[in-house]
Amino acid sequence: MALDVVGASPIIRLISSFAETISAWAGSLRKEPRVLSIVKLPDASCNPLSKLCSCRRVTIVVVIAFSAAVFGVAASSAWVRHSTARFIYRDASLVPAEPVAIVLGAMVYPNGCLSSVLRARVDAAIALYQAHKATKLLMTGDNSSKRYDEVTAMKKYAMAAGVPDVAIVRDYAGFRTFDSCYRAKHVFAIRRAVIVTQDFHIARAIYLARHLGIDAVGFVAPDNMSRRSHTALSLREVGATMSALVDVHLPWRRPRYVGQVEPIADNRLGR
């Protein structure tokens, strides 16, 4: 019901107008009730932009970790080569005379023939023996089965070239470079030696031998491999160097087979 405000004061008219406005608004609510809708904010986990940022962070962490690992491996390999460089010889005439030349094994074919890598090592050791740079040759390699015998094939090859039987000693349990160096020290009681192998391998061999207590130098055998084979072996050597660092710096590491002590200096008959 409208109020009769004719002739009323301005304040009364204002109040009356306000009351009519409120009444009209209340009537509209009764006629057409409004439903308030709540707008739901999107879940951050379902936001594509948020997911993209999260993936980028993970990618950055992975890249940094991978880069650090690669740098660590490369730095370790470089350190091994740098620390052993002064002990490496490429000219047989400059190699200091040592009691023993340690010849590290490599692949032998089923017919008993030496692979090109192993043949180059044995040829280099024969040259050292003939130049009176080594009194004995320790042939060390894998003889893990009756069908596979690196060291006997190495000995036969050296004897065919004129090295006497009494100057050659075989280590049948040189399954790895670490095994060969460890057994040279702890089984054959070698204190000084020249190690014979190729350039890609010699730094690791010297590093192992010297850290195991052998005053070792190295003589580089010729590299008769294709570029592809050399690249593959060089890449493999990076991982092998990391394994060598673990082998020499963890005191409980041992070769697969140690055996009893057989000082090479006491061996006058060869074997």
matplotlib code that plots the C-alpha trace (Angstrom):
import matplotlib.pyplot as plt

x = [0.0, 1.4, 1.7, 0.0, 2.9, 1.4, 2.3, 4.8, 8.2, 11.1, 12.5, 9.1, 8.9, 12.5, 11.6, 8.4, 10.2, 12.9, 10.2, 8.4, 11.7, 12.4, 8.8, 9.1, 12.4, 11.0, 8.0, 10.3, 12.2, 8.9, 7.9, 11.2, 13.6, 17.2, 19.7, 23.2, 25.7, 29.2, 32.0, 34.5, 38.1, 40.1, 42.3, 45.9, 46.8, 44.6, 46.0, 48.0, 50.2, 51.0, 51.8, 54.1, 56.0, 56.4, 57.7, 60.2, 61.5, 61.9, 63.6, 66.1, 66.9, 67.5, 69.7, 71.8, 72.2, 73.1, 75.6, 77.2, 77.6, 79.1, 81.5, 82.5, 83.2, 85.2, 87.2, 88.0, 89.2, 91.3, 92.8, 93.9, 95.6, 97.3, 98.5, 100.1, 101.5, 105.0, 105.2, 104.3, 106.9, 106.5, 110.1, 111.4, 115.0, 113.8, 112.0, 113.8, 114.9, 112.5, 112.4, 109.1, 106.9, 103.2, 101.4, 97.7, 95.4, 92.8, 90.7, 91.9, 90.0, 88.6, 91.4, 94.0, 95.1, 95.7, 93.5, 95.3, 95.2, 96.7, 99.2, 100.5, 100.9, 102.8, 105.0, 105.8, 106.7, 108.9, 110.7, 111.3, 112.6, 115.0, 116.2, 116.9, 114.3, 112.5, 113.8, 110.5, 107.1, 104.0, 101.2, 98.0, 94.5, 91.3, 91.3, 87.8, 87.0, 88.8, 87.7, 89.1, 92.7, 94.3, 97.6, 98.6, 98.0, 100.1, 102.9, 103.0, 103.2, 106.1, 108.0, 107.6, 109.3, 112.3, 111.4, 112.4, 109.9, 111.6, 111.1, 107.3, 104.9, 101.2, 98.5, 95.3, 93.0, 93.5, 89.9, 90.0, 92.8, 92.2, 92.5, 95.8, 97.4, 96.2, 97.4, 100.7, 101.3, 99.7, 100.2, 103.3, 104.9, 106.0, 107.3, 108.5, 107.3, 106.6, 103.0, 102.4, 99.1, 97.7, 97.4, 93.6, 94.2, 97.6, 96.7, 94.1, 96.5, 99.3, 96.9, 95.7, 99.1, 100.7, 97.8, 98.0, 101.7, 103.6, 106.2, 105.0, 105.7, 104.0, 105.1, 102.6, 101.9, 101.0, 97.3, 96.3, 92.6, 90.1, 88.9, 85.5, 87.0, 89.3, 86.4, 84.3, 87.1, 87.9, 84.3, 84.3, 87.5, 85.7, 83.4, 86.2, 88.2, 85.3, 85.2, 89.0, 88.6, 86.1, 88.3, 91.4, 89.7, 87.4, 89.6, 87.4, 87.5, 89.2, 89.7, 87.5, 90.2, 93.3, 95.0, 98.2, 101.4, 103.8, 106.6, 107.7, 111.3, 111.4, 110.0, 113.0, 111.2, 108.4, 104.9]
y = [0.0, 3.4, 6.1, 9.5, 11.8, 14.8, 17.9, 15.9, 17.1, 16.1, 13.7, 11.9, 11.7, 10.3, 7.7, 6.8, 6.5, 4.2, 2.0, 1.6, 0.6, -2.0, -3.3, -3.6, -5.5, -7.9, -8.5, -9.4, -11.9, -13.6, -13.8, -14.9, -16.3, -16.1, -18.9, -17.8, -19.9, -20.5, -20.4, -23.2, -22.3, -24.8, -27.3, -26.3, -30.0, -30.0, -26.7, -27.4, -24.5, -25.8, -29.2, -27.7, -25.8, -28.9, -31.0, -28.3, -28.3, -32.1, -31.9, -29.3, -31.4, -34.5, -32.5, -31.1, -34.5, -36.1, -33.3, -33.6, -37.4, -37.0, -34.4, -36.6, -39.6, -37.5, -35.8, -39.1, -40.6, -37.5, -37.6, -41.3, -40.5, -37.4, -39.1, -42.0, -40.1, -39.9, -43.7, -44.6, -45.4, -45.8, -46.6, -49.9, -48.5, -46.0, -48.5, -49.1, -52.7, -54.5, -58.0, -58.8, -57.7, -58.2, -59.0, -58.4, -60.9, -60.3, -62.3, -65.6, -67.3, -70.8, -72.2, -70.9, -67.9, -64.6, -61.6, -58.7, -56.8, -59.7, -60.5, -56.9, -57.1, -60.4, -59.1, -56.0, -58.2, -60.3, -57.2, -56.2, -59.6, -59.6, -56.1, -57.3, -55.0, -57.9, -61.2, -62.9, -62.5, -62.9, -63.9, -63.1, -63.7, -65.6, -69.4, -69.7, -72.9, -75.8, -74.5, -71.0, -70.4, -67.1, -67.6, -70.9, -69.4, -66.4, -68.7, -70.8, -67.7, -66.3, -69.6, -69.8, -66.4, -67.7, -66.9, -69.9, -71.8, -70.9, -67.2, -67.4, -67.7, -68.0, -66.5, -68.4, -66.1, -62.7, -62.3, -58.5, -55.9, -55.5, -59.2, -59.4, -56.5, -57.7, -61.2, -59.9, -58.2, -60.7, -64.0, -63.6, -61.1, -58.7, -55.4, -53.8, -54.4, -53.1, -53.5, -54.2, -53.2, -50.7, -47.0, -47.0, -49.4, -48.6, -45.7, -47.7, -50.7, -48.6, -46.8, -50.1, -51.6, -48.6, -48.3, -52.0, -51.6, -52.4, -49.8, -50.1, -48.5, -49.2, -50.0, -49.2, -52.0, -51.1, -50.4, -52.7, -51.9, -50.2, -46.8, -48.2, -50.8, -48.2, -45.9, -48.6, -49.7, -46.2, -45.6, -48.9, -47.8, -44.8, -47.0, -49.5, -46.6, -45.8, -49.4, -49.4, -46.4, -48.3, -51.4, -49.7, -47.3, -49.8, -51.9, -55.0, -55.4, -58.7, -60.5, -63.5, -65.9, -65.1, -68.4, -69.3, -67.2, -68.2, -65.7, -65.3, -64.7, -68.3, -69.8, -71.0, -73.5, -71.4, -72.8]
z = [0.0, -1.0, 1.6, 1.1, 1.3, -0.4, 1.6, 3.7, 4.5, 2.2, 4.8, 5.0, 1.2, 1.1, 3.7, 1.8, -1.5, 0.1, 1.7, -1.6, -3.3, -0.6, -0.9, -4.7, -4.4, -1.8, -4.1, -7.0, -4.8, -3.9, -7.6, -9.2, -6.6, -7.7, -7.3, -6.6, -8.5, -7.2, -9.7, -9.0, -9.5, -11.7, -9.8, -10.2, -10.8, -13.9, -15.2, -18.4, -17.7, -14.2, -15.6, -18.2, -15.6, -13.5, -16.4, -17.2, -13.6, -13.7, -17.1, -15.8, -12.8, -15.0, -17.4, -14.6, -12.9, -16.2, -17.1, -13.7, -14.1, -17.6, -16.3, -13.4, -15.6, -18.1, -15.3, -13.7, -17.0, -17.7, -14.3, -14.7, -18.0, -16.6, -13.5, -15.4, -18.4, -17.1, -16.7, -20.3, -23.0, -26.7, -27.6, -26.4, -26.2, -23.5, -21.3, -18.0, -17.5, -15.1, -13.7, -15.3, -18.3, -17.5, -20.8, -20.4, -22.2, -24.9, -27.2, -28.7, -31.5, -31.2, -33.4, -30.9, -33.0, -31.2, -32.1, -33.7, -30.4, -28.4, -31.1, -30.9, -27.1, -27.2, -30.1, -28.0, -25.0, -27.1, -28.3, -24.6, -23.8, -26.7, -25.8, -22.2, -20.8, -19.0, -17.6, -17.4, -19.1, -17.1, -19.5, -17.7, -19.1, -19.1, -18.8, -17.4, -19.2, -20.9, -24.3, -23.8, -22.8, -23.6, -21.7, -23.2, -26.7, -25.7, -24.4, -27.5, -29.7, -27.7, -27.7, -31.5, -31.7, -29.6, -26.0, -23.9, -21.8, -18.6, -19.2, -19.4, -16.5, -17.0, -14.8, -15.7, -13.6, -15.1, -15.9, -15.6, -15.6, -11.8, -11.3, -13.3, -11.4, -8.0, -8.6, -9.9, -6.6, -4.1, -5.8, -7.9, -5.5, -8.2, -7.0, -10.2, -13.7, -17.2, -18.3, -22.0, -23.7, -26.2, -25.7, -25.0, -22.1, -20.7, -18.4, -16.5, -16.2, -14.8, -12.4, -11.0, -10.7, -8.9, -6.5, -5.7, -4.8, -8.0, -9.2, -12.7, -16.0, -19.3, -22.9, -25.6, -28.0, -31.7, -32.3, -35.2, -35.0, -37.3, -36.4, -35.5, -33.2, -31.6, -31.0, -29.4, -27.1, -26.2, -25.1, -23.2, -21.5, -20.0, -18.0, -17.2, -15.7, -13.4, -12.4, -11.8, -9.5, -7.4, -7.4, -6.0, -3.6, -1.9, 0.4, 0.3, -3.4, -4.5, -7.8, -8.6, -7.6, -5.5, -4.9, -3.1, -3.2, -6.0, -6.2, -9.8, -8.7, -7.3, -10.5, -12.5, -14.7, -16.2, -16.3]

ax = plt.figure().add_subplot(projection="3d")
ax.plot(x, y, z, "-o")
ax.set_aspect("equal")
plt.show()
